[in-house]
Amino acid sequence: MKRLFTSIFFMFVVIGALTTAQAAIHTITSEVAVGQGTINPLGAIEVANGGSQTFTFVAANCWEFDRLEVDYQPATPTGPGQYTFTNVQQPHHIRVFFKQLTYTIAASAGANGTITPVGNVTVNCGTNRTFTFAADADFELEELRINGVVRWPTTPPTAAPTFHTFTNVTGDSTIHVTFKETDNPPVMYTVFVTVLPAGENWGTVNPGTDFQVVEGGSQTIQISANPAAAGITYRISSILVNGDPVTINNQLNSPYTFTNVTGDSTIVITFDTTHTSIRYEELPELGVFPNPTDGKLNIVSGDLEISKIEVTNTLGNVVFVIENPTNSFDVSSLAKGTYFLRFTTTRGLAIRQIIRN
């Protein structure tokens, strides 16, 4: 009986010792996001009661230490890249967080072109970033600089690039492009504009002076006669393009468009006037010369009998009258400009325009 009691007592002593031994071991669990860095040792680490355990952590390439949590609460490392648990009395948890490094690429472009994206561009470490650039019309790439170093033009010469890619970025960088006028500007042709009668303001032409058109391009020229005034109607008499007549659908407003221009061209626009309140006959045999004149005018009239000539200015005002004229008369007393001769004949009224030089 005494021996049985002794055995039972020994068994409880052993069980108590085992329980005490188990209670003397504590687990510390360590964690870190895969790929961002390492913590060592990693996982479930057993530490004796009252003992110590140091964990070291190192950021992966392109990452850096961000923060530390111990038992899910913010904690401060106990040393550079490490944390030490001392006098461990219970289980613990430790997790280290890393953040990705970022860098700035400053992108800029000179006048007459663009770069995309532009400005200070944030790029994650170890990644790639492409910048594209384009010149405006009639311009081309002049120079590409990366971190202040000319990367284009190259020796030997190569075709002008339209983009640049920073690969595996590991630091701040700059990219700058400049542009210049193209070495082969577009071919331009000239349209020579003539408006008649010279010096008179009988209509408007826009553009009214010689202008240029790019090869293969188009340009419209607006042609309009002035509104009627003082009994005189102004009209577009003729339009000649490269010497050929153009159909005038409206003698008050008739624009003309040069299309697919492949060479220099000419356009001659002539305006004339008619008196709207009086009927005038054509009378083709009636003429005056020389015209323009410095003073003396000769009349050709065939079998027409002329009883009177009225000389009027462009406002319709009568300047002077010649009764029963001969076959010549003098207008040297007139100021320089345009005038109208209104003939009274046996076959009706007729009008002729003269220019006094």
Beta strands, then each sheet from edge to edge (+ up, - down):
strand 1: 25-32
strand 2: 37-40
strand 3: 43-48
strand 4: 53-59
strand 5: 63-70
strand 6: 73-75
strand 7: 82-85
strand 8: 92-100
strand 9: 102-109
strand 10: 113-116
strand 11: 119-124
strand 12: 129-135
strand 13: 139-146
strand 14: 149-152
strand 15: 163-166
strand 16: 173-181
strand 17: 188-196
strand 18: 203-206
strand 19: 211-214
strand 20: 219-225
strand 21: 232-241
strand 22: 244-245
strand 23: 256-258
strand 24: 265-275
strand 25: 287-289
strand 26: 296-300
strand 27: 306-312
strand 28: 318-323
strand 29: 328-330
strand 30: 337-345
strand 31: 348-356
sheet 1: 3+ 1- 8- 5+ 6-
sheet 2: 2+ 4- 7+
sheet 3: 11+ 9- 16- 13+ 14-
sheet 4: 10+ 12- 15+
sheet 5: 19+ 17- 24- 21+ 22-
sheet 6: 18+ 20- 23+
sheet 7: 25+ 26- 29+
sheet 8: 28+ 27- 30+ 31-
end
